Amino acid sequence: MSADGAVPSPHPTVKPLQGIRVIDVSSFLAGPFCSTQLAEFGAEVFKLELPVVGDALRKFGTPTPSGDSLPWMQETRNKKVATLDLRKPEGAELLKRMIRKADVLVENFQPGTLEKWGLGWDTLKEENGKLIMVRISGFGQTGPYSPRPGFGRIGNAFGGLSYLAGFPDRPPTTPGSATIPDYMAGLYGALGVMFALRARDMTGRGQYIDIGLYEPIFRILDELAASYNYKGYQRERMGPGTVNVCPHSHYPTKDGKWIAIACTSDKIYARLAEAQGQPELAVPGGKWEKIADRDRERDDVDAWVARWSMKFTLDECIAECDKFQVPCGPVYSISDIFKDPHYAARENILRMYDERVGGEMAMPNVVPRLSDTPGKVEWLGPPMGAHTDELYKGLLGLTDAEMGKLKDKGVI
């Protein structure tokens, strides 16, 4: 048993996806995040990018001394990188050869792009009938909007989340990050791979996975669609508030910070009323006994909680809520996260030395946490072409002469 009480894995060398080979021809974020998760749990991922130019993610975001950006270092971790120009006939043929030896292909081009290069699903499944192909695009492979380009901001907007973000008297805002749809689509892409691998075990056949950036956003909007269809209710922006429950918001503390308090039931609200020394507000016949009572006077309820929270510092307010089992949490900035002992105890922040950067890198650790066969970050995003020889000479068996010709033509 380790110092923190955790029991060592009985299978420390087993990786859940070992033996699975992934070819990643995607760019920027959604597709790369999908394959990053597969790589973290043992899949062999070959990330392909344009020769000389490289992937756009290399230059997106904060630059590092390595010449590559922080997003590249983070979302290309555990991947082997090589170059290939799919637009050239020789490049398309090389990808077909890879597909014969691969389990999964990840792409996020605009629909029709791979087909234009002779690399659509109908072609690739003939090369490998067991292939699983993840296709992430702005609006999916079908429908009237499928040809349109799309990014995360568009996914947030079209998916219905941006409309809900902000205050009712102000324009819609970015809900936290414009990249939420990219990460969500990548997450669903990796989940789809798991489903498809299991199905392949039973049927012996591969299949493709079709995800529009907006679709995971629409999927997580709780009862929004059902409520609109059921009774024509259109939810509007509510600031930090939440429909159907109250008090359920962010409240100020006397040290200039904010606490999130979530009373999702009448019982929890009763505990908050007791914490405030006013249990009579929650008893049968009390002023705000039921959620419906509180919802009608939402502004007054929130003001009541805010007056109470302002009596305490953030830490004191959390302690009061804990005492009465009222769900709460600090509204954290990233600097708060780096100081928090719970994040440290659970090792949520991965810290690795990288010689290309010449110092320590910190980023989110692997999720989810598996007890027996956990994922692991072996290395961060590599330099361009770091594994080109391993892919072409090792996996495909190309000779030095063949490699030289491909390089002269700009294919690799």
C-alpha positions in Angstrom: 0.0 0.0 0.0 1.3 3.4 -0.9 1.7 6.4 1.5 -1.7 7.8 0.4 -3.5 4.6 1.1 -4.0 3.5 -2.5 -3.5 -0.2 -3.3 -1.1 -0.8 -6.2 -2.6 -2.2 -9.4 -2.3 -5.9 -9.7 -1.7 -5.4 -13.5 0.7 -2.4 -13.6 1.8 -3.1 -17.2 -1.6 -3.8 -18.7 -3.1 -1.0 -20.8 -6.8 -1.2 -21.7 -6.3 -0.3 -25.3 -2.9 -2.0 -25.9 -2.9 -3.6 -29.3 -5.2 -1.0 -30.8 -3.7 1.1 -33.6 -5.1 4.5 -34.4 -4.3 6.7 -37.4 -5.2 10.3 -36.6 -5.5 12.6 -39.7 -7.5 15.2 -37.8 -6.5 18.8 -37.0 -6.8 21.4 -34.4 -8.8 20.1 -31.4 -11.9 17.8 -31.6 -10.3 14.9 -33.5 -7.0 15.2 -31.7 -8.6 15.2 -28.3 -10.5 12.0 -29.3 -7.2 10.2 -30.2 -5.4 11.7 -27.1 -7.8 9.8 -24.8 -7.2 6.6 -26.7 -3.4 7.1 -26.5 -3.6 7.8 -22.8 -5.0 4.3 -22.3 -2.5 2.5 -24.4 -3.6 2.7 -28.0 -0.7 3.2 -30.5 -1.7 6.5 -32.2 0.1 7.8 -35.3 -0.7 11.5 -35.7 -0.3 12.6 -39.3 0.3 16.3 -40.3 1.3 18.2 -43.4 5.0 18.2 -44.2 6.8 21.4 -43.5 3.6 23.3 -42.5 2.6 21.0 -39.7 -0.7 20.9 -37.8 -2.4 24.2 -37.0 -2.5 23.3 -33.3 1.3 23.6 -33.1 1.0 27.4 -33.5 -2.4 27.9 -31.7 -2.3 29.2 -28.1 0.6 30.0 -25.9 4.0 29.3 -27.6 6.8 27.5 -25.8 10.6 27.5 -26.3 10.2 24.2 -28.2 8.5 26.1 -31.0 5.2 24.3 -30.4 2.2 25.7 -28.4 0.9 24.5 -25.1 -2.3 23.0 -26.7 0.0 21.0 -29.0 2.1 19.7 -26.1 -1.1 18.8 -24.2 -3.3 17.2 -26.9 -0.6 15.3 -28.8 0.7 13.6 -25.7 1.4 9.9 -26.0 1.1 10.1 -29.8 3.7 9.2 -32.5 3.9 11.9 -35.1 4.7 11.6 -38.8 4.1 13.7 -41.9 1.9 13.0 -44.9 0.2 15.0 -47.6 -3.1 13.3 -48.3 -3.8 15.6 -51.2 -1.2 13.9 -53.3 -2.1 10.5 -54.9 1.0 8.9 -53.3 -0.1 10.2 -49.9 -3.6 8.8 -50.4 -2.1 5.4 -51.3 0.1 5.5 -48.2 -2.9 6.1 -46.0 -4.7 3.1 -47.5 -1.7 1.0 -46.7 -1.8 2.2 -43.1 -5.6 1.5 -42.9 -4.9 -2.2 -43.7 -2.9 -2.3 -40.5 -5.0 0.0 -38.3 -8.1 -0.4 -36.1 -9.3 3.2 -36.0 -9.1 6.3 -38.2 -9.9 9.7 -36.7 -10.6 12.7 -39.0 -12.4 16.1 -38.8 -12.2 17.5 -42.3 -15.3 19.2 -43.8 -17.6 16.6 -45.2 -16.7 15.6 -48.7 -13.0 16.4 -48.3 -11.7 12.9 -47.9 -14.1 11.7 -50.6 -12.5 14.2 -53.0 -9.2 12.7 -52.3 -10.5 9.1 -52.8 -10.4 8.4 -49.1 -14.1 8.3 -48.1 -15.7 5.6 -45.9 -16.8 3.5 -48.9 -13.2 3.3 -50.2 -11.5 2.8 -46.8 -13.8 0.0 -45.6 -12.8 -2.0 -48.7 -9.2 -1.7 -47.6 -10.1 -2.9 -44.1 -13.6 -4.2 -43.3 -12.8 -4.0 -39.5 -11.9 -0.3 -39.6 -13.6 2.1 -37.2 -13.7 5.6 -38.6 -14.4 8.6 -36.4 -15.8 11.6 -38.4 -16.1 14.9 -36.5 -17.3 18.0 -38.4 -19.2 21.2 -37.7 -22.7 19.9 -38.6 -22.2 16.1 -39.3 -21.9 14.2 -42.5 -25.6 14.6 -43.5 -28.2 17.3 -43.5 -28.5 20.6 -45.3 -25.7 22.3 -43.3 -23.2 19.5 -43.5 -21.0 21.3 -46.1 -20.5 24.3 -43.7 -17.3 24.7 -41.8 -17.6 24.8 -38.0 -15.6 25.6 -34.9 -16.4 25.3 -31.2 -18.0 28.7 -31.0 -20.5 27.7 -33.7 -21.2 24.4 -31.9 -22.0 26.3 -28.7 -24.3 28.7 -30.6 -26.1 26.2 -32.8 -26.3 23.6 -30.1 -28.3 26.0 -27.8 -25.8 26.6 -25.0 -24.7 30.1 -25.9 -28.3 31.3 -25.8 -28.5 30.3 -22.2 -25.2 31.9 -21.1 -25.2 35.3 -19.5 -27.8 37.6 -18.0 -31.4 38.1 -19.4 -30.8 41.8 -20.1 -27.5 41.3 -21.9 -26.3 39.5 -25.1 -25.5 35.8 -25.1 -21.9 35.2 -23.9 -19.3 32.5 -24.4 -20.3 29.7 -22.0 -16.9 29.3 -20.3 -14.9 28.4 -23.3 -15.4 28.3 -27.0 -13.7 25.0 -27.1 -16.3 23.1 -25.0 -17.9 21.5 -28.2 -14.5 20.4 -29.4 -13.7 18.6 -26.2 -17.2 17.2 -25.9 -17.1 15.9 -29.5 -13.7 14.4 -28.9 -15.1 12.7 -25.7 -18.1 11.3 -27.6 -15.7 10.2 -30.4 -13.6 8.2 -28.0 -16.8 6.7 -26.4 -18.0 5.8 -29.9 -14.8 4.0 -30.5 -15.3 1.9 -27.4 -18.8 1.0 -28.5 -17.7 0.2 -32.0 -14.8 -2.0 -30.8 -17.2 -4.0 -28.6 -19.6 -4.3 -31.6 -16.7 -5.4 -33.8 -15.9 -8.2 -31.3 -19.4 -9.5 -31.9 -19.9 -8.9 -35.6 -16.4 -8.8 -37.0 -17.2 -5.6 -38.8 -16.1 -2.0 -38.5 -18.3 1.1 -38.8 -18.1 4.9 -38.9 -19.0 7.3 -36.1 -20.6 10.6 -37.3 -20.5 13.5 -34.8 -21.4 17.2 -35.4 -19.7 19.6 -33.0 -23.1 20.9 -31.9 -24.6 17.5 -31.1 -22.9 16.8 -27.8 -23.8 20.3 -26.7 -27.5 19.7 -27.5 -27.3 16.4 -25.8 -26.3 17.8 -22.4 -29.0 20.6 -22.2 -30.9 18.6 -19.6 -34.7 18.9 -20.1 -34.6 21.9 -22.5 -35.9 20.0 -25.6 -38.4 17.9 -23.6 -39.8 20.9 -21.8 -40.2 22.9 -25.0 -42.0 20.0 -26.7 -44.1 19.2 -23.7 -45.4 22.6 -22.8 -43.8 25.1 -25.2 -41.4 26.5 -22.5 -38.4 28.4 -23.9 -35.8 28.9 -21.3 -34.0 32.2 -21.3 -30.8 33.4 -19.8 -30.7 33.4 -16.0 -27.2 34.5 -15.1 -25.8 32.2 -12.5 -29.3 30.9 -11.6 -30.7 27.5 -12.6 -34.2 26.6 -13.7 -36.4 24.4 -11.5 -34.4 24.8 -8.3 -33.7 27.7 -5.9 -31.5 28.8 -4.2 -29.0 27.4 -6.7 -26.5 30.1 -7.7 -23.3 31.9 -6.8 -23.2 34.1 -3.7 -20.6 36.7 -2.5 -18.5 36.4 0.6 -17.1 39.2 2.7 -13.5 38.6 1.4 -14.5 39.4 -2.1 -14.9 35.8 -3.3 -17.8 33.7 -4.4 -19.4 30.5 -3.2 -21.6 28.2 -5.3 -24.6 26.8 -3.3 -26.9 24.2 -4.7 -30.2 23.4 -3.0 -31.6 20.9 -5.4 -34.4 19.7 -3.1 -36.7 21.0 -0.3 -34.7 18.9 2.2 -31.4 20.6 1.3 -33.1 24.0 1.4 -34.3 23.2 4.9 -30.8 22.5 6.0 -29.7 25.9 4.6 -32.5 27.6 6.4 -31.3 25.9 9.6 -27.8 27.0 8.9 -29.0 30.6 8.7 -30.9 30.2 12.0 -34.3 30.5 10.3 -35.7 26.9 10.1 -39.2 28.2 10.2 -38.9 29.2 6.6 -38.8 25.6 5.6 -41.4 23.9 7.8 -44.8 23.0 6.5 -46.6 26.3 5.8 -43.3 28.2 5.9 -42.8 31.1 3.6 -40.5 29.2 1.2 -41.3 25.6 2.0 -41.5 24.3 -1.5 -39.4 24.9 -4.6 -42.4 26.5 -6.3 -42.6 29.0 -3.5 -39.0 29.9 -3.8 -39.0 30.0 -7.6 -41.8 32.6 -7.5 -39.7 34.8 -5.3 -36.3 33.8 -6.7 -34.8 37.3 -6.4 -35.8 37.6 -2.7 -34.5 34.1 -2.0 -31.1 34.8 -3.6 -30.8 38.1 -1.8 -31.6 36.3 1.5 -28.8 33.8 0.9 -26.4 36.6 -0.2 -26.9 38.6 3.0 -26.0 35.4 4.9 -23.0 34.5 2.8 -21.6 38.0 3.1 -21.2 37.5 6.9 -18.4 35.1 6.3 -15.1 34.7 4.4 -15.2 32.0 1.7 -13.6 29.4 3.9 -15.9 30.2 6.8 -19.0 30.0 4.5 -17.9 26.6 3.2 -17.4 25.4 6.8 -20.9 26.5 7.7 -22.4 24.8 4.7 -20.4 21.6 5.5 -21.7 21.7 9.1 -25.3 21.5 7.8 -24.5 19.3 4.8 -25.5 22.0 2.3 -23.7 21.3 -1.1 -21.3 24.1 -1.9 -18.0 24.9 -3.5 -15.7 27.8 -4.2 -16.0 29.5 -7.5 -12.3 28.9 -8.5 -9.9 30.7 -10.8 -7.1 28.6 -12.3 -4.7 30.1 -9.7 -7.1 28.9 -7.0 -7.1 25.4 -8.5 -3.3 25.2 -8.4 -3.3 26.0 -4.7 -6.1 23.7 -3.7 -5.1 20.6 -1.5 -7.9 18.4 -3.0 -6.6 18.9 -6.5 -3.1 18.0 -5.2 -4.3 15.0 -3.3 -6.0 13.5 -6.3 -3.2 14.5 -8.6 -5.5 16.2 -11.0 -2.7 18.4 -12.2 -0.1 16.4 -14.2 3.4 17.8 -13.9 6.1 16.6 -16.2 9.6 17.8 -17.1 10.0 18.3 -20.8 13.5 18.8 -22.2 12.3 20.6 -25.3 10.8 23.3 -23.1 13.6 23.1 -20.5 11.3 22.9 -17.5 8.2 21.6 -15.9 4.9 21.4 -17.8 1.6 21.3 -15.9 -1.7 20.3 -17.5 -4.9 18.3 -16.6 -4.2 14.7 -15.8 -5.8 11.6 -17.3 -9.6 11.1 -16.9 -11.2 8.7 -16.0 -9.3 7.1 -13.2 -9.2 3.3 -13.5 -8.2 1.3 -10.4 -6.4 -1.7 -12.1 -5.4 -0.5 -15.5 -5.0 3.3 -15.3 -4.1 5.6 -18.2 -0.8 7.4 -18.2 1.0 10.2 -20.0 4.3 8.8 -21.3 5.4 11.9 -23.3 4.1 15.3 -24.4 3.5 16.5 -28.0 6.6 15.5 -30.0 8.5 17.6 -32.7 7.4 17.3 -36.3 8.3 14.0 -38.0 9.7 12.4 -34.8 8.2 9.0 -35.7 8.2 9.2 -39.5 10.8 6.5 -39.9 9.0 4.2 -37.4 5.8 4.5 -39.4 7.0 4.3 -42.9 10.1 2.0 -42.6 8.9 0.1 -39.5 5.2 -0.4 -40.0 4.9 -0.1 -43.8 8.3 -1.5 -44.7 9.4 1.3 -47.1 13.0 1.4 -48.1 15.4 4.4 -47.8 15.1 4.9 -51.6 11.3 4.9 -51.4 11.4 7.3 -48.5 13.7 9.6 -50.4 11.4 9.7 -53.5 8.4 10.6 -51.3 10.3 13.3 -49.5 11.5 14.8 -52.9 7.8 14.9 -54.0 6.7 16.6 -50.7 4.5 13.6 -49.8 6.2 13.1 -46.5 
